[in-house]
Amino acid sequence: MLTTLIDEGLICLDIAANDKQGMFVELAARLKACGKIANQDQFVRDLWARENLDNTGFEQGVALPHAKSEAVLQPAIVIGISRQGIDYGAEDGQPSKLFFMIASPAGGANHHIEVLAELSTKLLEPGFIPRMQAATSKAEVLGLLTSPPPSAKVQVTASHQPSAPDPQDRSIKAQLNTLKQHLLFGTSHMIPFIVAGGVLLSLSVMMSGKGAVPEAGVLKDMADMGIAGLTLFTAVLGGYIAYSMADKPGLAPGMIGSWIAVQQFHTGFLGAILVGFIAGLIVNQLKRIKLPDSMSSLGSIFIYPLIGTFLMCGIVMWVIGAPIAAMMEGMNHWLSSMAGSGKVMLGAILGGMTAFDMGGPVNKVATLFAQTQVNTQPWLMGGVGIAICVPPLGMALATLLSPRRYKKEEREAGKAAAIMGMIGISEGAIPFAAADPVRVIPAIVAGGIVGNITGFMMHSINHAPWGGWIVLPVVEGKMGYILGTVLGALTTALIVNLLKKPVTDEEEVTTPDGGYEIIEAEGEAEVLAITVCPSGVAHTFLAAKSLQKAAAKAGIKLKVETQGANGIINRISAKDVANARCVILAHDVAIKHRERFKDIEIIDVKIKEAIHNPEGLLARTLTGSKVA
């Protein structure tokens, strides 16, 4: 389809414009001159309306602006090359040099989806992007679009040796990513235990007024509840890592092994993590042993848990328990030694990581480090609790200080972000980061660093494994905690407003937020999707909404199942699977009940891709390319 929508009159080898608006106008003028659009101004407004939903700039200097518009007379693609590059707001922060502007008639066939699918295939070809950017003739551009993909077999010459480690590198990367998913699956089940346990214990201590665990009465009972949660969380962590790897047979070896590691050898959460992975590996190996038919039904409920638990506990007791305990003791001594000048460096690292991806995997590493030390090193949560709430509070303050730099919907999002920040939900800043990551992410990272270091240096101690001002009742050194929050949020607001430009009239063009369908009935959807993030909160539902909106615009019937903090919502049934052509699995942790999709095409991606590039994902459902 690509070549039928492009001719030499729709190729611009050297764009004169040096900004996004100018580029839109310049390329739209070519469409008008070739009789593809009736109204140039209307088409440019429609391009901006689409752009305001999500930036169409991608990595490697490529941008794919597109719109379905009443102004389009015939579907067409105009290709533009900018030699100097244009600041398009691409996610990698680099200027865009290669533009494919797609014009599609409103209400007609979804040409832009089909074109995006074909373009995605071409853009993945080795060397295609740099050759297009360097093209010096229109014939060369057309030739690159029509040339077949390079053969998988490469002739080895003296000047070109194939990179032998690449397949293995990809395999190692895939394995590490799988291990990370199992870890995040375990932490997502652990978090409710440390939150409930930590807050109950801290409240009982605060209400007693003695700075110690109460010894009698209702407050002692409350403290016992909290201690139970903080005692169980390591067993839950190890158990659910093993469960993620080996399903239910891994649960008992992982939990019991973690309990022994923590209670008998004092290995802490690191021991629980290691036990979880080993238990999952052991059970998976046991499953490879072929059992007689008469015993196969006993495997999952008797044989695998029994033998797995014995082997796992034996490894803890006789091999790894003591070395891990020594390592944990060394780490605690190291943390204690950082009570002076070392706090600045540690505060900068933890603060930056906590703010960086707002509830994502990097955030989880930093917050988990502090949360699991809340009993022995509560000053860690004193700083990290501040860094948790700085991103949303900082962006809320930015919209308040300089409203001219934000669109109407962003100003409204700022109000919600303020509330989310107060209760310790970093995800409140995601809408801003998704729309403008190059400017927003550095600003929130800087704010997180300032806030975390301030909390450390002013000796704020947070006895609850959570952030925001909701935990102030259990914070010692409240003034330092409040000051750190204010300074961090102010740092973010000032930096982001310094980087941002005032919103132009064109950028204020918006489209209604509604118009998408939530399909709940069985068997109606053409495409299925599951979204799940480590915390099961904001990223899960942002990804679901992005996919639903893109599906509605593309005319695709999509059913989305969310596996979030409240469990599985809008569950995909066997009837759904039987009637759909493929399923999108957008996740950063392991998908529950993935075996449902063994007979259907799977498109397996990170949760981030569903949030930022839902149209590209849906385009892949039309190409028949299986990624799983």
Long-range contacts (C-beta under 8 A, 24 or more apart in sequence): 1-111, 1-114, 1-115, 1-118, 2-77, 2-115, 2-118, 2-119, 2-122, 2-145, 3-142, 3-145, 3-146, 5-75, 5-76, 5-77, 5-111, 5-115, 6-76, 6-77, 6-78, 6-79, 6-142, 6-145, 7-34, 8-138, 8-139, 8-142, 9-33, 9-34, 10-34, 10-36, 10-76, 10-77, 10-78, 10-79, 11-78, 11-79, 11-80, 11-138, 11-141, 11-142, 12-78, 12-79, 12-80, 12-81, 13-81, 13-135, 13-136, 13-137, 13-138, 13-141, 14-81, 14-82, 14-83, 15-80, 15-81, 15-82, 15-83, 15-86, 15-99, 17-82, 17-86, 18-84, 18-86, 19-86, 19-87, 20-86, 20-87, 20-88, 20-89, 21-504, 21-506, 23-80, 23-82, 23-86, 23-99, 24-48, 24-65, 24-101, 26-80, 27-78, 27-80, 27-99, 27-101, 28-78, 28-101, 30-78, 31-76, 31-78, 31-101, 31-103, 34-76, 35-73, 35-74, 36-72, 36-73, 36-74, 36-75, 36-76, 36-103, 37-69, 37-71, 37-72, 37-73, 37-103, 38-71, 38-72, 38-73, 39-71, 40-71, 42-69, 42-70, 42-71, 43-67, 43-69, 43-71, 43-72, 43-103, 44-506, 45-506, 45-509, 46-70, 46-71, 47-101, 48-506, 48-507, 48-509, 49-509, 49-510, 49-511, 50-511, 52-407, 52-507, 52-509, 52-510, 52-511, 53-511, 53-549, 54-434, 54-435, 54-546, 54-612, 54-613, 54-614, 55-88, 55-89, 55-90, 55-91, 55-435, 55-436, 57-88, 57-89, 57-90, 57-91, 57-96, 58-90, 58-91, 58-613, 59-90, 59-91, 59-92, 59-94, 60-92, 60-94, 60-129, 61-85, 61-90, 61-94, 61-95, 61-96, 61-97, 61-98, 61-129, 61-133, 62-96, 62-97, 62-98, 62-99, 62-100, 62-123, 62-129, 63-88, 63-90, 63-96, 63-98, 63-99, 63-100, 64-99, 64-100, 64-102, 64-116, 64-119, 65-99, 65-100, 65-101, 65-102, 66-101, 66-102, 66-103, 66-104, 66-112, 66-115, 66-116, 67-102, 67-103, 67-104, 67-112, 68-104, 68-105, 68-106, 68-107, 68-108, 68-112, 68-553, 69-103, 69-104, 69-105, 69-106, 70-105, 70-106, 72-103, 72-104, 72-105, 72-106, 73-105, 74-105, 75-102, 75-103, 75-104, 75-105, 75-108, 75-111, 76-102, 76-103, 77-101, 77-102, 77-103, 77-115, 78-103, 79-141, 81-132, 81-133, 81-135, 89-436, 89-438, 90-438, 91-437, 91-438, 91-612, 93-437, 93-438, 97-133, 98-129, 98-132, 98-133, 110-554, 110-555, 112-615, 113-554, 113-615, 113-618, 113-619, 113-622, 114-619, 114-622, 116-615, 116-616, 116-619, 117-619, 117-620, 117-622, 117-623, 120-616, 120-619, 120-620, 120-623, 121-149, 121-623, 121-625, 125-149, 125-150, 126-150, 179-277, 180-361, 180-588, 181-244, 181-587, 181-588, 181-589, 181-590, 182-241, 182-244, 182-245, 182-276, 182-277, 182-280, 182-589, 182-590, 183-241, 183-273, 184-361, 184-364, 184-534, 184-588, 184-589, 185-240, 185-241, 185-243, 185-244, 185-589, 185-590, 186-236, 186-237, 186-238, 186-239, 186-240, 186-241, 186-244, 186-273, 186-276, 187-237, 187-364, 187-368, 187-534, 188-240, 188-534, 188-535, 188-536, 188-589, 189-236, 189-237, 189-240, 190-233, 190-234, 190-236, 190-237, 190-240, 191-371, 191-535, 193-229, 193-230, 193-232, 193-233, 193-236, 194-229, 194-230, 194-233, 194-371, 194-372, 194-374, 194-465, 195-464, 195-465, 195-466, 196-225, 196-226, 196-229, 197-225, 197-226, 197-227, 197-228, 197-229, 197-230, 197-231, 197-232, 197-233, 198-226, 198-229, 198-230, 198-371, 198-374, 198-463, 198-464, 198-465, 198-466, 199-226, 199-464, 199-465, 199-466, 199-471, 199-474, 200-225, 200-226, 200-229, 201-225, 201-226, 201-227, 201-229, 201-230, 201-463, 202-226, 202-463, 202-464, 202-471, 202-473, 202-474, 203-473, 203-474, 205-463, 205-474, 206-463, 206-473, 206-474, 230-374, 230-375, 233-372, 234-258, 234-259, 234-261, 234-262, 234-268, 234-269, 234-271, 234-272, 234-372, 235-259, 235-262, 235-272, 237-269, 237-272, 237-273, 237-276, 238-272, 238-273, 238-275, 238-276, 238-279, 239-276, 240-276, 241-273, 241-276, 241-277, 241-279, 241-280, 242-275, 242-276, 242-277, 242-279, 242-280, 242-283, 243-280, 244-280, 244-589, 244-590, 245-276, 245-277, 245-279, 245-280, 245-281, 245-283, 245-284, 246-279, 246-280, 246-283, 246-284, 246-287, 246-304, 247-300, 248-300, 249-283, 249-286, 249-287, 249-299, 249-300, 249-301, 249-304, 249-305, 249-308, 250-279, 250-280, 250-283, 250-284, 250-308, 251-305, 252-305, 252-308, 252-309, 253-279, 253-282, 253-283, 253-305, 253-308, 253-309, 253-311, 253-312, 253-313, 254-279, 254-280, 254-312, 256-309, 256-312, 256-313, 257-309, 257-312, 257-313, 257-315, 257-316, 260-313, 260-316, 260-317, 260-321, 261-316, 261-320, 261-321, 261-324, 264-317, 264-321, 265-316, 265-321, 265-322, 265-324, 265-325, 266-325, 266-328, 266-329, 267-321, 267-324, 267-325, 267-328, 268-328, 268-372, 269-368, 269-372, 270-324, 270-327, 270-328, 270-331, 271-316, 271-320, 271-321, 271-324, 271-325, 271-328, 274-320, 274-324, 275-312, 275-316, 278-312, 278-315, 279-308, 279-312, 282-308, 282-311, 282-312, 283-308, 332-373, 332-376, 332-377, 335-373, 335-377, 335-380, 336-377, 339-379, 343-453, 343-456, 343-457, 344-453, 344-456, 344-457, 346-456, 347-383, 347-449, 347-452, 347-453, 347-455, 347-456, 347-457, 348-449, 348-452, 348-453, 350-380, 350-383, 350-384, 350-387, 350-452, 351-383, 351-384, 351-386, 351-387, 351-390, 351-448, 351-449, 351-450, 351-451, 351-452, 351-453, 351-488, 352-445, 352-448, 352-449, 354-384, 354-387, 354-388, 354-426, 354-448, 354-452, 355-387, 355-390, 355-391, 355-426, 355-444, 355-445, 355-447, 355-448, 355-449, 356-441, 356-444, 356-445, 356-448, 358-391, 358-426, 358-427, 358-428, 358-429, 358-430, 358-433, 358-444, 358-538, 359-425, 359-426, 359-427, 359-430, 359-533, 359-534, 359-535, 359-537, 359-538, 359-539, 360-533, 360-534, 360-539, 360-588, 360-608, 361-534, 361-588, 363-426, 364-534, 364-535, 367-467, 370-465, 371-465, 372-465, 374-462, 374-463, 374-464, 374-465, 378-461, 378-462, 378-463, 379-456, 379-459, 379-460, 379-461, 379-462, 381-461, 381-462, 381-463, 381-464, 381-465, 381-466, 381-467, 382-455, 382-456, 382-459, 382-460, 382-461, 382-462, 382-475, 382-476, 382-477, 382-480, 382-481, 383-451, 383-452, 383-453, 383-454, 383-455, 383-456, 383-460, 383-484, 384-452, 384-462, 384-467, 385-424, 385-455, 385-462, 385-464, 385-466, 385-467, 385-468, 385-471, 385-475, 385-481, 386-451, 386-452, 386-454, 386-455, 386-460, 386-467, 386-481, 386-484, 386-485, 386-488, 387-448, 387-449, 387-451, 387-452, 387-467, 387-488, 388-424, 388-426, 388-466, 388-467, 388-468, 389-421, 389-422, 389-424, 389-426, 389-467, 389-468, 389-469, 389-485, 390-421, 390-444, 390-447, 390-448, 390-450, 390-451, 390-485, 390-488, 390-489, 390-492, 391-421, 391-426, 391-428, 391-429, 391-433, 391-444, 391-447, 391-448, 391-492, 392-417, 392-418, 392-420, 392-421, 392-425, 392-426, 392-427, 392-428, 392-429, 393-417, 393-418, 393-421, 393-422, 393-485, 393-488, 393-489, 393-492, 394-429, 394-443, 394-444, 394-447, 394-488, 394-489, 394-490, 394-491, 394-492, 394-493, 394-496, 395-428, 395-429, 395-432, 395-440, 395-444, 395-492, 395-493, 395-496, 396-421, 396-428, 396-489, 397-489, 397-490, 397-492, 397-493, 398-443, 398-492, 398-493, 398-496, 398-497, 401-493, 401-494, 401-497, 402-497, 402-500, 404-502, 404-503, 405-497, 405-500, 405-501, 405-502, 405-503, 406-500, 406-503, 407-503, 407-507, 407-508, 407-510, 408-508, 408-510, 409-510, 409-513, 410-435, 421-468, 421-489, 422-468, 422-469, 422-470, 423-468, 423-469, 423-470, 424-466, 424-467, 424-468, 424-470, 424-471, 425-468, 425-537, 425-538, 426-467, 427-535, 427-537, 427-538, 427-539, 427-542, 428-538, 430-538, 430-539, 430-542, 430-611, 432-496, 434-542, 434-611, 434-612, 436-500, 439-496, 439-499, 439-500, 440-496, 442-495, 442-499, 443-491, 443-492, 443-493, 443-495, 443-496, 443-499, 444-492, 444-496, 446-491, 446-492, 446-495, 447-488, 447-489, 447-490, 447-491, 447-492, 447-493, 447-495, 448-488, 448-492, 449-488, 450-484, 450-487, 450-488, 450-491, 451-484, 451-485, 451-487, 451-488, 451-489, 451-491, 452-484, 452-488, 453-484, 454-480, 454-483, 454-484, 454-487, 454-488, 455-480, 455-481, 455-484, 458-483, 458-484, 460-484, 515-549, 515-552, 515-553, 516-545, 516-548, 516-549, 516-551, 516-552, 516-553, 517-548, 517-551, 517-552, 517-557, 518-548, 518-560, 518-570, 519-557, 519-558, 519-559, 519-560, 520-559, 520-570, 522-573, 522-575, 522-576, 523-573, 523-575, 523-576, 523-578, 523-579, 524-557, 524-559, 524-579, 525-557, 525-558, 525-559, 525-576, 525-579, 525-580, 526-556, 526-557, 526-558, 526-580, 526-581, 526-621, 527-551, 527-556, 527-557, 527-558, 527-559, 527-580, 527-581, 527-582, 527-583, 527-584, 527-618, 527-621, 528-558, 528-559, 528-560, 528-561, 528-572, 528-576, 528-577, 528-580, 528-582, 528-583, 528-584, 528-600, 529-558, 529-559, 529-560, 529-561, 529-583, 529-584, 529-585, 529-586, 529-610, 530-560, 530-561, 530-562, 530-563, 530-572, 530-583, 530-584, 530-585, 530-586, 530-587, 530-591, 531-560, 531-561, 531-562, 531-563, 531-586, 531-587, 531-607, 531-610, 532-562, 532-563, 532-564, 532-586, 532-587, 532-588, 532-589, 532-591, 532-592, 532-607, 533-564, 533-587, 533-588, 533-589, 533-607, 534-588, 534-589, 535-565, 536-563, 536-564, 536-565, 536-566, 537-564, 537-565, 539-588, 539-607, 539-611, 540-564, 540-565, 540-607, 542-611, 543-586, 543-607, 543-610, 543-611, 544-610, 546-610, 546-611, 546-612, 546-614, 547-584, 547-586, 547-610, 547-614, 547-617, 547-618, 549-614, 550-614, 550-615, 550-617, 550-618, 551-614, 551-618, 553-615, 554-615, 554-618, 556-618, 556-621, 558-618, 563-587, 563-591, 563-592, 568-592, 572-596, 581-621, 582-621, 584-610, 584-617, 584-618, 584-621, 585-628, 586-610, 586-617, 601-626, 601-628, 602-626, 602-627, 602-628, 603-627, 603-628, 604-628
